Amino acid sequence: MRPKIAAAAACVALAAVAAIVFWGAAQRGADAPLGKACDPDAELPTIGRSLDLALYVGRSVDEDLARSLASRAAVYFGEFGLQVDIAEPVRELPYRVMLPAPRDMPATAPQADAGAQAEKLLGRLRGFVSRHADEPGSAIRVVVIDEIAHEDSLAAAGLGTLRGLAISPALAPDRAGLDLREMFGRDHAPVVLLAPRGDPEADARVLAHEIGHALGLEHRHHPHNLMTQHEHGCAPLLDDDQAEIIRGALSDLQL
């Protein structure tokens, strides 16, 4: 790998480790929690499984907001036969930002320093994964936090404002020359981060999109699919192939 890690490899790794979000979702009914359905006549696949979410909140995030957004995502996935249960209690974290690495990290660094630079950028997230590995057991950890990346951090400089991201063993393990399974572990519970922006429907779409990543879904180009990278203001869809991927990930991750 050429000499680059901070603004390049570390940021690319972060984008992939986590597949940064930009939006998605699908729901019917007047009280649809993710907005009006993009295609109300579409036939929905059935996943036929269940999933637990364990909620964590940043230092300044209201627990009821986190529960509300998770509940909206749960209703959305319920339309596809995926029963989502939200574990109690909600756990509070002592920080407001998950990726606080400062902007003064060098934009280039020798290959030998790549691991150290990535650790500086992703160290707090790695620590969270390690500390909360077994609490509770089989559940996706959902962290609703004030900011994912501090406005002065390298991550924000390279990637802009982050609204959501996910890391999961179900995602590709090697990106930008970094072995992400070595960094985060090979069998950790998936982690989803959400930085809400005050629009419940849009925030819940971001959360649902990132849960999709945590369950192994990659981006799709179809504008009405949950895994599109573009905001479209309506509740999108999952297809049969994605339902099968989710079933496989739930089995492989023992969720």
Secondary structure, DSSP 4 states (H G I P E B T S, - for coil): --S--IIIIIHHHHHHHHT---------STT-TT-SBSSTTPPPP---EEEEEEEEE-TT--HHHHHHHHHHHHHHHHTTTEEEEEEEEEEEPS-SEEE--BTTS-S---GGGHHHHHHHHHHHHHHHHHHTTTSSSSSEEEEE-SEEE-TTBHHHHHH----EEEE-TTS-SEETTEEHHHHH-SSPPPEEEE---S-HHHHHHHHHHHHHHHTTPPP---TTBTT-SS--SSB-B--HHHHHHHHHHHHHTT-
